[in-house]
Amino acid sequence: MRTYSFFMLVVLFMAAASCSSNTNNPEEPFRLLWEFAYQGVPEGLSLVTLAPEIIGNNYIAISPDRRLTNLDPKTGEVLWSNELPENAWITTNNLLHDSDTFYIKIDQTSKIVGWDILTGTKKWEGALPSGTFFDFRHDALDSQNLYLTGNQLSFFVFRKNGEFLLEKKMDKNPRALISDGTNIYVSQAWRPEGSESSYSRIVSYNSDSMDEEWSYTTQKGGFYTASMQLVDNVLYSGTVSGNGTFISLNANTGKRIWAKDLITYRFLVENDTIYVNNSLNIVALDSNTGEELWRTDFGVGDASDNIAYLNGYLYHSHGSALFILDATTGEVVHREPVAPDGTPFGNVAAANGRVFAQSDYHLYAYEAWQ
């Protein structure tokens, strides 16, 4: 009996040790791996909508300081760092790139540049024949083309070598674009005269002919801040103003699959679940039905920062703090009250066992929660 009991104690001890080495204690600090101080003059993160951008396994790109900087995600070593063209600040919601090139349109100008991701050197420069670009919107690309929002009622199509192809004029400003290589989907938002709420529309165009294939319109707010996501031929997005609405559309027909009254600033779709930042809460929805699965109320304050997902956990900054949530239940498993430099946390990214969080003056790399 003593031999058996000793054996069981050894097994239990090893199991406990294994759990403690692979699972974080909520009382323990989030493990900091490295930090990077911005090299340029940082902008207040209240103005920054661009999250750190993870590119494969080899790069993490940031640009809150009027520079575009490529870092080694494992060490934080600077691979290269360049001032943005014409000292422009990337104010866009998304950093457009493929595996080897950044595509950067210069806000309030007609210029677009292609930068080599590996070296940081300029590969080419293109320009609009007339008009200017406008940031604070979501652009798109596919294997052949770039689709870029303009300053007026248009979006523009370029080849990925900087060659201008065409201007597509619309009746309302384009807000976000997404392409599947066959169709380009464009969201819009506007406030009719005398209306207390905004209206919005999503339009599908054939990428070759630019003929309209379908449109969907709602009077429950405008697509002002949210991107669109296309998953398994279903298109998702959400509106702000009024009660707001989050919608699921058949991408082939534009027919609504479901809708949920919910204001949407940022969202992401992971594992048949949609996680929505509605400013005061994170709300989880079943992507197939729109059913609310859980809602986490942060108590005070509001925030429009993004949400990152990795291995069953969500990462989201709210107020000054960085929260880690169980993606299945919404339980807050850890809270970092403020960044190590004493400023609020901002947008985040997560991949390859690491979480990258912005502050006003640094990018911080943490070991992912387990």
QUIPENOR-V464791 format. One record per residue. N is the residue number from 1. RES is the residue in three letters. BURIAL is b if it has 9 or more other C-alpha atoms within 8 Angstrom, else e. Layout:
BEGIN
n=<N:N>
res=<RES:RES>
burial=<BURIAL:BURIAL>
END
This chain:
BEGIN
n=<1:2:3:4:5:6:7:8:9:10:11:12:13:14:15:16:17:18:19:20:21:22:23:24:25:26:27:28:29:30:31:32:33:34:35:36:37:38:39:40:41:42:43:44:45:46:47:48:49:50:51:52:53:54:55:56:57:58:59:60:61:62:63:64:65:66:67:68:69:70:71:72:73:74:75:76:77:78:79:80:81:82:83:84:85:86:87:88:89:90:91:92:93:94:95:96:97:98:99:100:101:102:103:104:105:106:107:108:109:110:111:112:113:114:115:116:117:118:119:120:121:122:123:124:125:126:127:128:129:130:131:132:133:134:135:136:137:138:139:140:141:142:143:144:145:146:147:148:149:150:151:152:153:154:155:156:157:158:159:160:161:162:163:164:165:166:167:168:169:170:171:172:173:174:175:176:177:178:179:180:181:182:183:184:185:186:187:188:189:190:191:192:193:194:195:196:197:198:199:200:201:202:203:204:205:206:207:208:209:210:211:212:213:214:215:216:217:218:219:220:221:222:223:224:225:226:227:228:229:230:231:232:233:234:235:236:237:238:239:240:241:242:243:244:245:246:247:248:249:250:251:252:253:254:255:256:257:258:259:260:261:262:263:264:265:266:267:268:269:270:271:272:273:274:275:276:277:278:279:280:281:282:283:284:285:286:287:288:289:290:291:292:293:294:295:296:297:298:299:300:301:302:303:304:305:306:307:308:309:310:311:312:313:314:315:316:317:318:319:320:321:322:323:324:325:326:327:328:329:330:331:332:333:334:335:336:337:338:339:340:341:342:343:344:345:346:347:348:349:350:351:352:353:354:355:356:357:358:359:360:361:362:363:364:365:366:367:368:369:370>
res=<MET:ARG:THR:TYR:SER:PHE:PHE:MET:LEU:VAL:VAL:LEU:PHE:MET:ALA:ALA:ALA:SER:CYS:SER:SER:ASN:THR:ASN:ASN:PRO:GLU:GLU:PRO:PHE:ARG:LEU:LEU:TRP:GLU:PHE:ALA:TYR:GLN:GLY:VAL:PRO:GLU:GLY:LEU:SER:LEU:VAL:THR:LEU:ALA:PRO:GLU:ILE:ILE:GLY:ASN:ASN:TYR:ILE:ALA:ILE:SER:PRO:ASP:ARG:ARG:LEU:THR:ASN:LEU:ASP:PRO:LYS:THR:GLY:GLU:VAL:LEU:TRP:SER:ASN:GLU:LEU:PRO:GLU:ASN:ALA:TRP:ILE:THR:THR:ASN:ASN:LEU:LEU:HIS:ASP:SER:ASP:THR:PHE:TYR:ILE:LYS:ILE:ASP:GLN:THR:SER:LYS:ILE:VAL:GLY:TRP:ASP:ILE:LEU:THR:GLY:THR:LYS:LYS:TRP:GLU:GLY:ALA:LEU:PRO:SER:GLY:THR:PHE:PHE:ASP:PHE:ARG:HIS:ASP:ALA:LEU:ASP:SER:GLN:ASN:LEU:TYR:LEU:THR:GLY:ASN:GLN:LEU:SER:PHE:PHE:VAL:PHE:ARG:LYS:ASN:GLY:GLU:PHE:LEU:LEU:GLU:LYS:LYS:MET:ASP:LYS:ASN:PRO:ARG:ALA:LEU:ILE:SER:ASP:GLY:THR:ASN:ILE:TYR:VAL:SER:GLN:ALA:TRP:ARG:PRO:GLU:GLY:SER:GLU:SER:SER:TYR:SER:ARG:ILE:VAL:SER:TYR:ASN:SER:ASP:SER:MET:ASP:GLU:GLU:TRP:SER:TYR:THR:THR:GLN:LYS:GLY:GLY:PHE:TYR:THR:ALA:SER:MET:GLN:LEU:VAL:ASP:ASN:VAL:LEU:TYR:SER:GLY:THR:VAL:SER:GLY:ASN:GLY:THR:PHE:ILE:SER:LEU:ASN:ALA:ASN:THR:GLY:LYS:ARG:ILE:TRP:ALA:LYS:ASP:LEU:ILE:THR:TYR:ARG:PHE:LEU:VAL:GLU:ASN:ASP:THR:ILE:TYR:VAL:ASN:ASN:SER:LEU:ASN:ILE:VAL:ALA:LEU:ASP:SER:ASN:THR:GLY:GLU:GLU:LEU:TRP:ARG:THR:ASP:PHE:GLY:VAL:GLY:ASP:ALA:SER:ASP:ASN:ILE:ALA:TYR:LEU:ASN:GLY:TYR:LEU:TYR:HIS:SER:HIS:GLY:SER:ALA:LEU:PHE:ILE:LEU:ASP:ALA:THR:THR:GLY:GLU:VAL:VAL:HIS:ARG:GLU:PRO:VAL:ALA:PRO:ASP:GLY:THR:PRO:PHE:GLY:ASN:VAL:ALA:ALA:ALA:ASN:GLY:ARG:VAL:PHE:ALA:GLN:SER:ASP:TYR:HIS:LEU:TYR:ALA:TYR:GLU:ALA:TRP:GLN>
burial=<e:e:e:e:e:e:e:e:e:e:e:e:e:e:e:e:e:e:e:b:e:e:e:b:e:e:e:e:e:b:e:b:b:b:b:e:e:b:e:e:e:b:b:e:b:e:e:b:b:b:b:b:b:b:b:e:e:e:b:b:b:b:b:b:b:b:b:b:b:b:b:b:b:e:e:b:e:b:b:b:b:e:e:b:e:e:e:b:b:b:b:b:b:b:b:b:e:e:e:e:b:b:b:b:b:b:b:e:e:b:b:b:b:b:b:b:b:e:e:b:e:b:e:b:b:b:b:b:e:e:b:b:b:b:b:e:b:b:b:b:b:b:e:e:b:b:b:b:b:b:b:e:b:b:b:b:b:b:b:e:e:b:e:b:e:e:e:b:e:e:e:e:b:b:b:b:b:b:b:e:b:e:b:b:b:b:b:b:b:b:b:e:e:e:e:e:b:b:b:b:b:b:b:b:b:b:b:e:e:e:e:b:b:b:b:b:e:e:b:b:b:b:b:b:b:b:b:b:b:b:e:e:e:b:b:b:b:b:b:b:b:b:b:b:b:b:b:b:b:b:b:e:e:b:e:b:e:b:b:e:e:b:b:b:b:b:b:b:b:e:e:e:b:b:b:b:b:b:b:b:b:b:b:b:b:b:b:e:e:b:e:b:e:b:b:b:e:e:e:e:e:e:b:b:b:b:b:b:b:b:e:e:b:b:b:b:b:b:b:b:b:b:b:b:b:b:b:e:e:b:e:b:b:b:b:b:e:b:b:e:e:e:b:b:b:b:b:b:b:b:e:e:e:b:b:b:b:b:b:b:b:b:b:b:b:b:b:b:e:e>
END
